[in-house]
Amino acid sequence: MSAGAGPDTPLQQSFASLRCGDRAVGAGVLVAERLVLTCAHVVNSALGRDRFAQDTPGAGDPVTLRLPHVAAGRDLTGRVVREMWVPPRATAATSDPVRPGQVPYHGDLAVLELAEAPPAGAEPAPFLQHSYANETIALWASGHPLPTVRAVPRVSAPPWIALDVLGGAEVTEGFSGGPLWDRARQAVVGLVAAVHRAPEPAAPGAPPTTMYAISVPAIEAELPALPPSAVPTARRGVQQLLTALERVLQGREAVLACEERLAARLGRPSAGPAADLERLVGLAVGVRRGIPELLDLVRDYEPPPAAGPYEPHPWPGHHGAREDWERLRRAARTVRPGEYLTTRQRRDLSGLLAHCTRTDPRTLLERVLPHAPELPAVAGLADAMDALEGFSSLTGAPVPPLLQGVVRVSVEESAAGTYPSEDLDAWVERVGARSGVDEAAVSQFRADVVAAAAPVRTPAAPGLPGTGTAAVAPRVQVELLPTATGRRFTYQIWTLADRRTHRLALVRDAEAGSEQVVDDIRRVLRTEVREDPETALVEYFLPAAWLGLDVDSWESPDGDEDGPFVPGITRRVVVRTTERSRESYAGWKQRTAALPHAKRLVLDERHTDRMVARAQLEVHRDAGTVIVCCPPDHHGTLLRQCVQAGVHTVLWHRAEHGAQLAQDLLALVDGADHTEVPEVVRLERAKAMAEPESTTHHGRRLSLLYDAPDHRPPQLAPDAWVLTQP
């Protein structure tokens, strides 16, 4: 059977079905003429081994597979390529086995080499990095089009992508190892690895099933020996590239030599004497990072002349003058705007960034691209560098955004020691020189960053010397998914401490009660967070329908010598929502801009009608803080109205209401900056606990919804990026 000329033809030409006897157990994808990429656990299943077996299958362990859309009934044989066997492991840096139920884990990749050439019609799949805006599809192991899953990427959680399943077939075993296909961009954007299904029966409005896929950057990092993947053929800028190359590569011998070397670098066959400029460009355009590799080879074709006093960097000798080279680089950026580095340069950088723990990727993007209309959601420094690589140098900026980002990381990491800071500096120097970036410009930029990063002395107490930099409180973020009853939960706990990146500290897929949630928070605080000089802020992320859960009063049992743990008393505890929309983000921005002169608004029993509440919030569009003071059965309605209107600070009492309570709560926040509100609320809760004889203290069951401007969502909260990328 031959694949039809439809929108999924490249997927069908490359889709592989791995089999155990007559049964399909998983999928894979053709990535080179005789190489099939899949998950290691799928190979284990096909060989009848334990799913997470670690040892490499030998030459006597052939794997049976088919290309169902190319030759449906023909069995092929593949054997694991030893250097490209990466079994599942618990962490990135160790080979510890994966614990049952643990997600995400690392590795889980394998490459099979076919014993013979694939059937006619088979073609390697094109690959691109995933896009949050595009829907993807995944085929079941058989390759049949009916059991197809539709999903959209939600967020990166290296090494995986989390996707919300929108529809199609139920995600079951058998999808693993298969290509995640972006139909709009005509490319594979990941490899399906696992699924997390919501408990049955799902509650109305419950989050969709989550599917996980191994991202393209993770595949490249785990399999450095894998030949560079193909990419969808680019047409824009190709003629400009041909014209520029004709001026830089003068003579047939230069073209033949570059084509031969480029083919060897990319793991593709050379055309030999038949090579010409069109074949050279076609080879570069058709392979991931082929364009940067081409520029690198053109520059190295002949040793450049020595640099003169007015020529700080060597440029290609007789291949062309400076203006010809600049024209070539501009054409290359037009063809591949998101590719600045060669494969080796990108891998070297990723290896160094893996040792960087002090730099927050979101803050890095904001500093490098302060005027960007919107910033991409990123989950780590490697993600941030991929984003910066796609930005061209701004007018008048001699240092490209990518190199600016690496310099900033180097300066920030230098506070922790010389490694990897000095190696990052050397990387910038080397890549900058090969890219024609002036060394003096890089040095000046680094000096400016160092000066700007000088410690700011905090005011000294009377009679005491000044202290160091102002402390930034660590944060523990809990993404909570309640069951239909609201008494059992699955959840993930993230940490953000010491200005480091978000880190996934704990995942609990099995349903647990509130005491277990709090106990896990205590465990994370003890093992993951250093809480001096300021105690951590605990943030519960909830769907809007569950904002009524009294998470701020939860406590763990009195199970050890420390007694019960009550986060709402000893830590600042706030509630946040995972369901802000583009519309609410617009309101959130407006209220944030009005913070210096914002007023407080009270919504009481007069505003329990949704239309009335909405009208009040529209009239008071500068209100940053809202006091909800109405009967408890109307709390949910008013809270959702506040979220929809973009209000970022909402204070309410879960049991009491009335005019006097409204006045008390207004007085509580009167004169307090928005950043001080969580601590004010914590102290009121503590005062109520300290007065057990008083049953009317308004600190009891006091709650705070807090989505203030300086608090960003965690990486895996559904739609987490809407606050920053509407």
N, C-alpha and C positions, 0 to 999 in steps of 0.2 A: 504494500500500500504506500502510495506516495503522498506526502503532505500537500494539501491544497494551498493555493496562493491566497491565504487569508491573513488577518491581522496577527495570528499567532504562528505563522509559518516558521520563523527562526526558533521558536520554542519547540515546535513539533520536530523539526529536523535534528534537534540536539537532545531531546528528552530520552532518558534511559530508564528501564524498569529492571530492578534487581530482584532475583528470584531465588527461592529455596524450594527446589523441586518444581512442581507445577504452580506454586503459589507466589504471587507478587508480595514482597515484604517491604519494599521501599523504592526510592527513586534516585536518580542521579542526572548529571548533565554532561554532555560532551564539551570539553574545553580545549582540546587540540585534536589532531587527526585521529590519534589512538588513545587519548586520555579521557577518562570519565571521572568527574568529581562527585563525591557523595559524602555521607556522614559515616564515621567509623562504626557507630552502633548499627547502622543498616548493613554494613559488610558483615559484622558479627552475626546479625540475624540471618543473613543469607547463608552463612557457613554453619548455622546451628549452634553457635557459641553463645556464651553469656553476653547480654546486651552491652555491658561495659567492660568486656575483656580487654586487657592492656597489651598483651604480647602481639607482635606483628605476625599476621598470617604469612606462611611460607609459600614457596613455589608449588608445593603440593596441595595448596588450598585454593583451587580455581573458583571463581565466582561466575555464576551464570547470569546473563543479562540480555535484554532485548532492546531494540529501538522500535517501539511499537508503531510509530507513525511513518517509519521508513520501510521496515521489513517486519511485519507483525509476527510472523510465525518462525522467524529465524533466531535460534539461540546463538549467542556470542559468548566467548570466554574471556574473562579478565583476571589479572593477578595484581595484588597490591604492590605498588611501588614502595619499596622499603623506606626510602628517605622521605616519602610523603604520607606516612602513616602517623596520624596524630590522634591517639585515643582520648576519650573524655577525661578531664581532670578537674579537681575541685577549684583550684586557683590558677592564676596566670603564671605564677613563679614556681610552682611545685608540680610534682606528678602525683599528688595525693588522689586517691579514688574519689569518685563522686558519691555523696551520701544520697540515699533514696529520697526523692522529692525535691532535691536542691536545684534551684534555678536562680540566675543563669550559671552554667558551668563553662569551662573553656575547652578548646580543642574540638574533638569529635569530627575530625575530617579525615578523609582517605581519598587516594587517587588510584584508580585501576587502569592498568595498561592492557589494551585489547591484544589478543594473540594474532589477530589479522586485521587488515584494513576494514573499516566499517562499510556497510552496504552503500551503494550509490544513493545520493540524495541526503546523506547525513552531513551536517555542517556544525562546527563548533558554535556555541552560543555567544552572542555579544553580552558584555557585562558593563554595568554602570553602578555608581553608588545610588542608594535609594533616595527618593524624594518624598517629603511628608505630604505633598499635595496630591500624589497620584495613587489611584487604586491599583492593587496588584491581584494576581490570581495564582493559584497553586493547583496542580493536578495530582490525583491519587496515583499510587504506584503503578497501576495498570496503564496509565496514560489516557484512559477513556475520558472524553470531555464532560460526561454527565456529573460524576462526583468531583466537581470543581469548587474550590473555596475562593470567595472574594474577601479581600482584607485591605485595610489601609494602614500604613505605618503610623504609629502613634509617637514613638520616641526611640532614640538610641539608648541602649544600656550595654555598652561594650562588654563582651564581644557580640552581643545580640541586638536585633531590632525587635521591639514589641509592636505587634499589629493587632488592631481590633478587627474581628471577623464580622463582616457586614452581611454575609449571606452565602447561599450555595449549600454545598454538602456539609454534614457534620464533620468536624475535624477529628479524625481517628488515627490510629496507627496505620502507617502506610504512606503518609504524606512526607515523612522524614526523608531527608537527603535530596528532595526534589527542588528544582529551581523555582524561585519566587519571581514571577514574570510581571514586569511593568509594561502593559500593553501600549500605553500612550508613548513611552520613550523607546519601545522595542528593545528591551534589554532585561537581562537577569540582574536582580538587585540583591539577591541573598540566597541562602540555602535553608529550607525549612528544617527546624531542629526539634521543636517541642511545642506543646499546647498546654494552657492552663484553663480548664473549663470551670465556669461558675457552678456552684452547688445546685443540685436539682431538688425540687423545682425552683427555677429562677424567679426571684421576686419581680413584680412589675417595675419596669424602669431600671432593672439591674444592668450593670455594665456588660458589654458583649464579651464573648469568649476571646481570650487573648492567645494569639499564635506567636511563636518566637522563631526568628530566622537568624542564621549566622550572617553577619554583614560582610560586604565585599572587602572593606579594609581589614577585617579580622581574618578572612580567608587569605589575603595577600600576606599578612603578618605571620600567620601560622605555617604557610607553605611557600617559603622563599624560593624553592626550586621549581615551583610551578611556572610554566611559560606564561608571559603576559597574555591576558585574555583579549579577545576581540572586542571591539566596540561598534555600535551602530555607525555606519558610514556617514561621515560629515561632508556636506557640500559647501557650506558657507565658508568663504575665505580660501578655498582650494586654489582658485585661479591666482589669487594674490600670492599664495605660497609658491606656486610654480614660477611666477614671474620673478619673485625675490630670489629663489634658488638659482635661476638662470644667471643672475648677476653675481652670486656668491660662489657657486660651484662652476667654475669655468673649465670646460673640457670634458670629453667623454670619460677619460680615465678617472677623474674626480667623482663622477656620478657612479661609475661601476664600483669603485672602492667603497664609497659610502653605502651603496645598496647592499654590498656583501657584508659589511660590518654591522649594518643595522639589522639585517636578517638574522645574523648570528646572535646579536643582543636580544632580539625579540623571540628567538626560538622558532623562526619561520624559514622555509626554504628560500634560497636566493635564486633569482632569475638568471644569474650568471651573465654570459655575454649578451643575453637578450634584455638586460636591465636598461632602463632609460629613466628620465626624470619623472615621467608619469608613474612608472612602476615604483620608483623610490617613494614618491609622495603617497601613492595608494597603500604601500606597506606601512608607512608611518601613521596614516589616518585611520587604518583599520584595526589598530591595536592600542589597548589602554596604555597611556603614557608614551606612545610611540612618537609624538611630536617633540616632547622634551628630549627624548633619546636622539632624535634626528638632529636637533640643534646642537646637542653635546658632541655628536660625531662630526658635524660640519666644522665645528670650532677646532676639533682635534685632528682634522684631516692632514694638516701640515703644521709643523712647529711655528708658532707665531713669532714675529720679530720682537726684539727686546723692547721693553717699555721705555719711553723717553721721559724727560722731566715734565712734559705737558700731556703725557699719555699714561695715566696711572695704572691702566690695565691693558694687557696685550690684546690685540684684536687680530682676527684672521689675516694672514699675510696677503698673498695675491688673490685670495678668494673674493675680496671685495673691500671697499672702504668702509669707514664707520657708518656712513649713512645707509649703505647697502645692508649691513648687518642689522641695523636698527629696523629697517624695513622688513627684513626677514622675521625678526622677533615679533613685530606687530602683526604680521600675517599669521604667525604661529598662534598668537593669542586669539586671533579671530576664529581660527579653526577649532582650537581647543581652549576656550577661555578659563576652564577650571583646572588646567594642568600646567604647572610651572616647573615641577621637579621631575627628575628621572626616577625610575623605580628604585635604584640604589640610594639616591639621595633621600627619597621618601622613607625607605626602610631604616636608614641610619637615623633620621630624625625621630621616627616612632620609637626606636630603641632608646634614645636619650630621654624622650618625654616620659617613658614608662617609669623613670626614676624621679620625676618631678612631682612633688606633693604639696607645694605651697601656693601654687597659682590656680585661681578660680577661672575656668574657661569663659564663663559668661562675662565676668569683669574684664578679662583680657580683650574680648571682642568689643566691648563698649569703649575701651581706651584706644584701641587701634582704629576703630570705625565710629568715631563719636557722632558723625553726621549721617550715618546710614539710616534710611527711612524705616527699616525693620531689620532685625538680626535673626539669623537662623537659630533654632534650638540645638544646643550642643550638649553632649554628655561627658566630655572629657577633653583633654588638651589635643589629642590626635584629631578629634572631631573639629575642634576650633581651628586647627591648622588647615584641615581640608576646606573649611569655609573661607579662611583668609586667602588660600591659594587661588580661589576663584575671583578675587578682587584685583583689578589692575591698579597700578600706581595712580594716585590722584595727581592732578595737575600741580606741578611745582614740588611734588614729594619725590626726592631722589631715591628713597629706600622703599621698596614694595611692601605692601601690608603684611605679606607672609614673613619677610625678614624682620619687620618691625615687631611682629608677634613673638618670634623666637628670641630677639634681643630682650624684650620685656620679661619673658620667662626666665632667661639667663640671669638678669639682674635680680629678680625676685628670689630665685632659687639660690643665689650666691650667699644669702643670709644663713643658709643651712650648711654651707661648705663649698668646696671647690668643684666637687662632682655633683651633677653633670654640667655645672655652669661653664667651666672653662672649655669643655668639649662642645657645648652649644655655641660658644663664641667662635671656636675654630670652624664649626660647621657653617656658621653665617659667613665667616671670612672666605671659606672655600667656595660656597655656592654663590655668594655675591660676586666674587671675582669672575667666576665662569658665566655669570649672567650679565656682566657689564655694569654692575652697581659700583659706584665709586667708593673706595675704601674709606676715604676721608668723611664721606657722608654717613657711612655706617658708624664710624668712630664718634662723630659729632652727635648722632642720634643716641648712641649708647650713653654718652656723657650727659645728655639732657634727661634721659630716663633715670640715670643714677641720681642726678641732682633733685629730680622731682620725687624720688623715693626716699630721700633723706628723712630720718625719723622726726616726727612732729612731737615736741615735748608737751606733755599734758600739764595743766596748771598744778603747781605744788601746793600742798596743804601748808597752813601757817607754820613757819619754823622748819619746814622740811624741803629738801631739794626737789627739783622737778623729777617726774617719773618718765618712763619711756613712752612708746606709742600707745594710743588709746586702745583699750581692749575691744575685741569683737566677740560677742557672746556666741558660743557654739549652739547649734540647733539640731534637734532630733525630730525627724519628720515621719509620721505614721500614715501611710495610705491604707485606709480602713474600708473594707468591703463587707457590709453587714448582710446576713441572710434575711429571709423574709420575716422572721420573727424579731429581728433586731437584737437578739441576745447572743448570737454566735457570729464569729467574724473570721475572715481570712485577711491577711495584711502583709505589708512590706514596711520595713523600718530603714530610713536613710539617715545619714549623719552629714553634717557640714561643720567642721571644726578647724581651728587654727588656719583659717583662710584657705583651706584645701578644697578640693572638688567634692561634689556630692559623692557619697560612697554608700552602696547598698550593703547594709550591715546584717540584715536578717530577713528571711522570707518564711512565712508560715502559710502553707497551702491548706493544711488540715484545719477544720473549724475549731475555734477556741473561744472561751469566755473572756469577759472584761478583765478578770483577775490575771489571766495568762498574758493578756496584752500589756498590762502594767508591769508584770514581772519581767517580760521581755524588754520593755523600755528600761527598767532598772539594770538589766544585764548589759544592754547596749551602752548605757551611761557609764557603767563601771569599766567596761573593756575597750570602748571605742572613743570616749570623749574625755579630754582633760579639762576640768571645769574651773580651773583658776584662771584669771581672777574674777570671773563672773559666771554664775550658774547658767545652765543651758535653758533654752527655750524649747518647749515641747509643742509641736504643731500636729494636730489631727486633721487629716484631709478626708472629707466626707462628701458623698453625693448630696446634692441640695435637698433631696427628700429625707435625708437622715440627719439634718442639722439639729434636730431635737434631741438626739442622744446626749445624755449628760456625761460625756467623756471627761469633762473637767473635774468631776467629783469621783472618778473611779480610783480605786486603791487596790493594792495587792494584799494578800492575807498576812497575818502576823506570823510569818514562817521562820524567822531567824532572829538573832539577838538584836538586830537593828529595829525590830518592830515592823509594823505595816508601812508600806511606801505609798504616800499620797502625793502624786506629782503636782496637783493643783495648789498645794500648800507650800511645798519646798522648791518647786520649779514654776516658772511662768508657763501656763498652759493656755493655748488659744485654739479655736476651731477655725478651719478654713474649708473652702469648697473646691471641688475638682471640676465645677461646671460653669465656669465663666465663658461667655460667648464673645463674638466680635462686637456685638452691640454693647454688652456690659463693659468690655474693655474700653470702648470710646468714652463711656461715662466715668470709668475708673480714672482715665487720663485727665479728664476735665476736673474731677474732684481732687486729684493729686495736685494739679497746678494751682488750685485754690486753697491748698492747705494753710499757707501763712495767715490767711484771714478767714478761714472756714468757720461756719457757725455749726452749732449742734441742733439737731432736729429730734423732736419727740413724736413717735407714732404710738397712739394709745387706742382705747376701745372705739374712738370715733373713726379710726382709719382701718378697721378690720376688713372692710370691703376692698377687694383687690384694685378696683378702679380708683377708689379714693386714695389708697396708699400710693398708687403709681402717680396720680396727679400731684400729691404732696411732694414726692421725690423729684418730679419734673419741675415744680415751682422752685424747689430749693436745690438746684443743681450744683451749688457750691458747698453743700453740707457734706463734710468728710466723716463725721461721727453721728450715728443715729442711736437714740435710746428707744428700744422697743418695750413698751409698758402696757400690755393688754392681757386679757385672759389667756392662759397657756394654750388652749386649743386653737388659738389664732396665730401662735408664734411661727409655725411653719410657713403660713401664707406671707406674713410680713417679712420674714427672713429671705424668702425667695425673691420677693419684690426688691429688697435691698441689694441682693446679689445682682439681679437683672439690671438695676439702675447704676451699678458700678460703685456702690458704697463699700469702703474698705475697712471701716471700724463700726461694729454694731455691738452694743452692750445691752444685756437683758437679764431678767431674773426668771428662772424656770418655774417658779411657783407663785410668786406674789405679783400684784400690780396695783395701780392706784396713783392718784396725784402726788401723794407724799413720797412714794417710792421714786416716781419720775424726778422729783426735785432732788432727792438724795443722790440719785445716779448722775444727774447733771452736775451737782456740786462735787461729786467724786472726780469727774474728769475736767472740771473747770480749772483753767490755768495750766493743765498738763499738756506737754507736747505729745504728739501722736506716738512718738517712740517710747514714751514713758507709761502709756496706758496699760500694757500687759503687766508691768510691775505694780502699778496702782491696784489693779484687780487682784493680783496675787496676795498683796498685803491685806486687802479687805477679806479675802477668803481665810487667811491666817487669823485675823482678828476675830472672825466669827467662830473659828475652831477654838480659839483661846478663851472664849466666853461660853462654856457649855450650858451655863444656867440661862442664857438669853436665847430664846427661840425666834426672835424677830429681827436679829441683826441682818442687814441686807447683804452681807457678804456670803451668807449661806445660799448655795445654788446660783451664784452669780456666774454668768457666762459671757464670753467675748469672742466674736467673730472678727478676725484680724487679718486682712490682706493688704497690709500697708505697703507703701512703695519700696521699702528696703527689704522686703521679704519675697523671694521668688519661689515658685512651686518646685517640688521635687521632680526628679527625672522621670519617674514612672507613673506619676499621677495622670489619669486620663485627661487628655487635652491640656497637659501642663503648660504648654508653650503659649497658650492664648493670651496670657498677660504680657508677653513680650513679642509675640509674632502673631498678630491677629489675622 
